[in-house]
């Protein structure tokens, strides 16, 4: 029984050596992510559509938020009041970030030229 297993494993290794391995071309060197070689990364929800996005691929924006209306805040600041502003971090998937105008799609002239596959 042991002899049959080793013969079978030798056949498989010989077969794998003779097969050609085809790799698909990469569009980006980083594959659109910032993780490097960390392995798997936790997923977060997009604040716009709720899609699960890898944390390193999400576009995160930090904006200052004030609970007081801008007109009222301006009047209070003139009188000497200090109004706190709080940082709010929002993370978006790529499609929502493009839709909201956070990131832009490059014009066709700036993109890489497409090479037709044979």
Biotite code that builds the C-alpha atoms (Angstrom):
import biotite.structure as struc

atoms = struc.array([
    struc.Atom([0.000, 0.000, 0.000], chain_id="A", res_id=1, res_name="UNK", atom_name="CA", element="C"),
    struc.Atom([2.809, 2.409, 0.917], chain_id="A", res_id=2, res_name="UNK", atom_name="CA", element="C"),
    struc.Atom([4.592, 1.684, -2.365], chain_id="A", res_id=3, res_name="UNK", atom_name="CA", element="C"),
    struc.Atom([1.497, 2.593, -4.431], chain_id="A", res_id=4, res_name="UNK", atom_name="CA", element="C"),
    struc.Atom([1.170, 5.986, -2.715], chain_id="A", res_id=5, res_name="UNK", atom_name="CA", element="C"),
    struc.Atom([4.770, 6.933, -3.448], chain_id="A", res_id=6, res_name="UNK", atom_name="CA", element="C"),
    struc.Atom([4.397, 5.929, -7.135], chain_id="A", res_id=7, res_name="UNK", atom_name="CA", element="C"),
    struc.Atom([1.261, 8.037, -7.361], chain_id="A", res_id=8, res_name="UNK", atom_name="CA", element="C"),
    struc.Atom([2.963, 11.059, -5.798], chain_id="A", res_id=9, res_name="UNK", atom_name="CA", element="C"),
    struc.Atom([5.902, 10.686, -8.216], chain_id="A", res_id=10, res_name="UNK", atom_name="CA", element="C"),
    struc.Atom([3.492, 10.710, -11.169], chain_id="A", res_id=11, res_name="UNK", atom_name="CA", element="C"),
    struc.Atom([1.819, 13.859, -9.905], chain_id="A", res_id=12, res_name="UNK", atom_name="CA", element="C"),
    struc.Atom([5.118, 15.696, -9.390], chain_id="A", res_id=13, res_name="UNK", atom_name="CA", element="C"),
    struc.Atom([6.331, 14.686, -12.862], chain_id="A", res_id=14, res_name="UNK", atom_name="CA", element="C"),
    struc.Atom([3.058, 15.881, -14.366], chain_id="A", res_id=15, res_name="UNK", atom_name="CA", element="C"),
    struc.Atom([3.291, 19.236, -12.547], chain_id="A", res_id=16, res_name="UNK", atom_name="CA", element="C"),
    struc.Atom([6.844, 19.818, -13.768], chain_id="A", res_id=17, res_name="UNK", atom_name="CA", element="C"),
    struc.Atom([5.805, 19.434, -17.408], chain_id="A", res_id=18, res_name="UNK", atom_name="CA", element="C"),
    struc.Atom([2.753, 21.704, -17.205], chain_id="A", res_id=19, res_name="UNK", atom_name="CA", element="C"),
    struc.Atom([3.243, 25.350, -18.099], chain_id="A", res_id=20, res_name="UNK", atom_name="CA", element="C"),
    struc.Atom([2.062, 27.844, -15.529], chain_id="A", res_id=21, res_name="UNK", atom_name="CA", element="C"),
    struc.Atom([0.332, 30.881, -16.994], chain_id="A", res_id=22, res_name="UNK", atom_name="CA", element="C"),
    struc.Atom([0.056, 34.029, -14.911], chain_id="A", res_id=23, res_name="UNK", atom_name="CA", element="C"),
    struc.Atom([-2.352, 36.806, -15.730], chain_id="A", res_id=24, res_name="UNK", atom_name="CA", element="C"),
    struc.Atom([-0.894, 40.281, -16.204], chain_id="A", res_id=25, res_name="UNK", atom_name="CA", element="C"),
    struc.Atom([-1.304, 42.663, -13.285], chain_id="A", res_id=26, res_name="UNK", atom_name="CA", element="C"),
    struc.Atom([-2.941, 46.025, -13.927], chain_id="A", res_id=27, res_name="UNK", atom_name="CA", element="C"),
    struc.Atom([-1.263, 47.582, -10.879], chain_id="A", res_id=28, res_name="UNK", atom_name="CA", element="C"),
    struc.Atom([1.848, 46.491, -9.044], chain_id="A", res_id=29, res_name="UNK", atom_name="CA", element="C"),
    struc.Atom([0.088, 46.959, -5.698], chain_id="A", res_id=30, res_name="UNK", atom_name="CA", element="C"),
    struc.Atom([-3.180, 45.413, -6.987], chain_id="A", res_id=31, res_name="UNK", atom_name="CA", element="C"),
    struc.Atom([-4.923, 48.582, -5.759], chain_id="A", res_id=32, res_name="UNK", atom_name="CA", element="C"),
    struc.Atom([-4.140, 47.866, -2.111], chain_id="A", res_id=33, res_name="UNK", atom_name="CA", element="C"),
    struc.Atom([-1.750, 49.055, 0.595], chain_id="A", res_id=34, res_name="UNK", atom_name="CA", element="C"),
    struc.Atom([-1.207, 45.817, 2.482], chain_id="A", res_id=35, res_name="UNK", atom_name="CA", element="C"),
    struc.Atom([2.132, 44.693, 1.046], chain_id="A", res_id=36, res_name="UNK", atom_name="CA", element="C"),
    struc.Atom([2.637, 41.065, 2.079], chain_id="A", res_id=37, res_name="UNK", atom_name="CA", element="C"),
    struc.Atom([0.554, 41.102, 5.265], chain_id="A", res_id=38, res_name="UNK", atom_name="CA", element="C"),
    struc.Atom([-1.809, 38.346, 4.168], chain_id="A", res_id=39, res_name="UNK", atom_name="CA", element="C"),
    struc.Atom([-5.493, 38.860, 4.861], chain_id="A", res_id=40, res_name="UNK", atom_name="CA", element="C"),
    struc.Atom([-6.847, 42.167, 6.158], chain_id="A", res_id=41, res_name="UNK", atom_name="CA", element="C"),
    struc.Atom([-10.122, 42.759, 8.007], chain_id="A", res_id=42, res_name="UNK", atom_name="CA", element="C"),
    struc.Atom([-13.028, 44.113, 6.018], chain_id="A", res_id=43, res_name="UNK", atom_name="CA", element="C"),
    struc.Atom([-14.898, 47.287, 6.813], chain_id="A", res_id=44, res_name="UNK", atom_name="CA", element="C"),
    struc.Atom([-18.266, 48.603, 5.673], chain_id="A", res_id=45, res_name="UNK", atom_name="CA", element="C"),
    struc.Atom([-18.471, 51.419, 3.150], chain_id="A", res_id=46, res_name="UNK", atom_name="CA", element="C"),
    struc.Atom([-20.206, 54.376, 4.837], chain_id="A", res_id=47, res_name="UNK", atom_name="CA", element="C"),
    struc.Atom([-22.152, 55.175, 1.651], chain_id="A", res_id=48, res_name="UNK", atom_name="CA", element="C"),
    struc.Atom([-23.438, 51.841, 0.330], chain_id="A", res_id=49, res_name="UNK", atom_name="CA", element="C"),
    struc.Atom([-22.548, 49.351, 3.086], chain_id="A", res_id=50, res_name="UNK", atom_name="CA", element="C"),
    struc.Atom([-20.399, 47.100, 0.907], chain_id="A", res_id=51, res_name="UNK", atom_name="CA", element="C"),
    struc.Atom([-17.647, 45.099, 2.623], chain_id="A", res_id=52, res_name="UNK", atom_name="CA", element="C"),
    struc.Atom([-14.269, 46.434, 1.489], chain_id="A", res_id=53, res_name="UNK", atom_name="CA", element="C"),
    struc.Atom([-10.761, 45.395, 2.607], chain_id="A", res_id=54, res_name="UNK", atom_name="CA", element="C"),
    struc.Atom([-9.517, 48.048, 5.052], chain_id="A", res_id=55, res_name="UNK", atom_name="CA", element="C"),
    struc.Atom([-6.378, 48.696, 2.998], chain_id="A", res_id=56, res_name="UNK", atom_name="CA", element="C"),
    struc.Atom([-8.342, 49.215, -0.213], chain_id="A", res_id=57, res_name="UNK", atom_name="CA", element="C"),
    struc.Atom([-10.970, 51.568, 1.217], chain_id="A", res_id=58, res_name="UNK", atom_name="CA", element="C"),
    struc.Atom([-10.642, 55.312, 0.659], chain_id="A", res_id=59, res_name="UNK", atom_name="CA", element="C"),
    struc.Atom([-10.813, 56.958, 4.089], chain_id="A", res_id=60, res_name="UNK", atom_name="CA", element="C"),
    struc.Atom([-11.483, 60.676, 4.527], chain_id="A", res_id=61, res_name="UNK", atom_name="CA", element="C"),
    struc.Atom([-11.285, 62.598, 7.800], chain_id="A", res_id=62, res_name="UNK", atom_name="CA", element="C"),
    struc.Atom([-13.420, 65.742, 7.971], chain_id="A", res_id=63, res_name="UNK", atom_name="CA", element="C"),
    struc.Atom([-14.118, 68.105, 10.830], chain_id="A", res_id=64, res_name="UNK", atom_name="CA", element="C"),
    struc.Atom([-17.724, 68.089, 12.050], chain_id="A", res_id=65, res_name="UNK", atom_name="CA", element="C"),
    struc.Atom([-19.390, 70.733, 14.182], chain_id="A", res_id=66, res_name="UNK", atom_name="CA", element="C"),
    struc.Atom([-22.783, 70.017, 15.804], chain_id="A", res_id=67, res_name="UNK", atom_name="CA", element="C"),
    struc.Atom([-23.581, 73.766, 15.676], chain_id="A", res_id=68, res_name="UNK", atom_name="CA", element="C"),
    struc.Atom([-24.988, 75.310, 12.492], chain_id="A", res_id=69, res_name="UNK", atom_name="CA", element="C"),
    struc.Atom([-22.362, 77.382, 10.594], chain_id="A", res_id=70, res_name="UNK", atom_name="CA", element="C"),
    struc.Atom([-24.302, 80.678, 10.822], chain_id="A", res_id=71, res_name="UNK", atom_name="CA", element="C"),
    struc.Atom([-24.864, 80.297, 14.555], chain_id="A", res_id=72, res_name="UNK", atom_name="CA", element="C"),
    struc.Atom([-21.257, 79.207, 15.085], chain_id="A", res_id=73, res_name="UNK", atom_name="CA", element="C"),
    struc.Atom([-19.996, 82.346, 13.356], chain_id="A", res_id=74, res_name="UNK", atom_name="CA", element="C"),
    struc.Atom([-22.102, 84.598, 15.628], chain_id="A", res_id=75, res_name="UNK", atom_name="CA", element="C"),
    struc.Atom([-21.021, 82.753, 18.762], chain_id="A", res_id=76, res_name="UNK", atom_name="CA", element="C"),
    struc.Atom([-17.340, 82.945, 17.782], chain_id="A", res_id=77, res_name="UNK", atom_name="CA", element="C"),
    struc.Atom([-17.676, 86.725, 17.327], chain_id="A", res_id=78, res_name="UNK", atom_name="CA", element="C"),
    struc.Atom([-18.920, 86.924, 20.916], chain_id="A", res_id=79, res_name="UNK", atom_name="CA", element="C"),
    struc.Atom([-15.918, 84.896, 22.102], chain_id="A", res_id=80, res_name="UNK", atom_name="CA", element="C"),
    struc.Atom([-17.376, 81.392, 22.455], chain_id="A", res_id=81, res_name="UNK", atom_name="CA", element="C"),
    struc.Atom([-15.221, 78.404, 21.574], chain_id="A", res_id=82, res_name="UNK", atom_name="CA", element="C"),
    struc.Atom([-17.018, 75.852, 19.437], chain_id="A", res_id=83, res_name="UNK", atom_name="CA", element="C"),
    struc.Atom([-15.517, 72.412, 19.235], chain_id="A", res_id=84, res_name="UNK", atom_name="CA", element="C"),
    struc.Atom([-15.135, 70.597, 15.948], chain_id="A", res_id=85, res_name="UNK", atom_name="CA", element="C"),
    struc.Atom([-14.843, 66.842, 15.961], chain_id="A", res_id=86, res_name="UNK", atom_name="CA", element="C"),
    struc.Atom([-12.933, 64.726, 13.437], chain_id="A", res_id=87, res_name="UNK", atom_name="CA", element="C"),
    struc.Atom([-15.186, 62.230, 11.654], chain_id="A", res_id=88, res_name="UNK", atom_name="CA", element="C"),
    struc.Atom([-13.516, 59.449, 9.681], chain_id="A", res_id=89, res_name="UNK", atom_name="CA", element="C"),
    struc.Atom([-15.530, 58.006, 6.809], chain_id="A", res_id=90, res_name="UNK", atom_name="CA", element="C"),
    struc.Atom([-14.385, 55.100, 4.659], chain_id="A", res_id=91, res_name="UNK", atom_name="CA", element="C"),
    struc.Atom([-15.739, 54.485, 1.168], chain_id="A", res_id=92, res_name="UNK", atom_name="CA", element="C"),
    struc.Atom([-15.432, 51.747, -1.439], chain_id="A", res_id=93, res_name="UNK", atom_name="CA", element="C"),
    struc.Atom([-13.806, 52.739, -4.740], chain_id="A", res_id=94, res_name="UNK", atom_name="CA", element="C"),
    struc.Atom([-17.058, 53.153, -6.666], chain_id="A", res_id=95, res_name="UNK", atom_name="CA", element="C"),
    struc.Atom([-18.621, 55.385, -3.981], chain_id="A", res_id=96, res_name="UNK", atom_name="CA", element="C"),
    struc.Atom([-15.419, 57.456, -3.696], chain_id="A", res_id=97, res_name="UNK", atom_name="CA", element="C"),
    struc.Atom([-15.531, 58.067, -7.460], chain_id="A", res_id=98, res_name="UNK", atom_name="CA", element="C"),
    struc.Atom([-19.252, 58.882, -7.297], chain_id="A", res_id=99, res_name="UNK", atom_name="CA", element="C"),
    struc.Atom([-18.729, 61.402, -4.467], chain_id="A", res_id=100, res_name="UNK", atom_name="CA", element="C"),
    struc.Atom([-15.760, 63.008, -6.272], chain_id="A", res_id=101, res_name="UNK", atom_name="CA", element="C"),
    struc.Atom([-13.188, 62.078, -3.621], chain_id="A", res_id=102, res_name="UNK", atom_name="CA", element="C"),
    struc.Atom([-11.030, 60.399, -6.252], chain_id="A", res_id=103, res_name="UNK", atom_name="CA", element="C"),
    struc.Atom([-11.131, 61.108, -9.960], chain_id="A", res_id=104, res_name="UNK", atom_name="CA", element="C"),
    struc.Atom([-10.999, 58.852, -12.992], chain_id="A", res_id=105, res_name="UNK", atom_name="CA", element="C"),
    struc.Atom([-7.985, 59.711, -15.110], chain_id="A", res_id=106, res_name="UNK", atom_name="CA", element="C"),
    struc.Atom([-8.692, 61.016, -18.623], chain_id="A", res_id=107, res_name="UNK", atom_name="CA", element="C"),
    struc.Atom([-7.988, 58.652, -21.508], chain_id="A", res_id=108, res_name="UNK", atom_name="CA", element="C"),
    struc.Atom([-4.816, 60.520, -22.521], chain_id="A", res_id=109, res_name="UNK", atom_name="CA", element="C"),
    struc.Atom([-3.214, 59.860, -19.114], chain_id="A", res_id=110, res_name="UNK", atom_name="CA", element="C"),
    struc.Atom([-4.082, 56.154, -18.994], chain_id="A", res_id=111, res_name="UNK", atom_name="CA", element="C"),
    struc.Atom([-1.766, 53.398, -20.111], chain_id="A", res_id=112, res_name="UNK", atom_name="CA", element="C"),
    struc.Atom([-2.225, 52.456, -23.772], chain_id="A", res_id=113, res_name="UNK", atom_name="CA", element="C"),
    struc.Atom([-4.133, 49.218, -24.195], chain_id="A", res_id=114, res_name="UNK", atom_name="CA", element="C"),
    struc.Atom([-2.270, 46.433, -25.906], chain_id="A", res_id=115, res_name="UNK", atom_name="CA", element="C"),
    struc.Atom([-4.566, 44.041, -27.784], chain_id="A", res_id=116, res_name="UNK", atom_name="CA", element="C"),
    struc.Atom([-4.170, 40.394, -26.702], chain_id="A", res_id=117, res_name="UNK", atom_name="CA", element="C"),
    struc.Atom([-3.498, 37.777, -29.328], chain_id="A", res_id=118, res_name="UNK", atom_name="CA", element="C"),
])
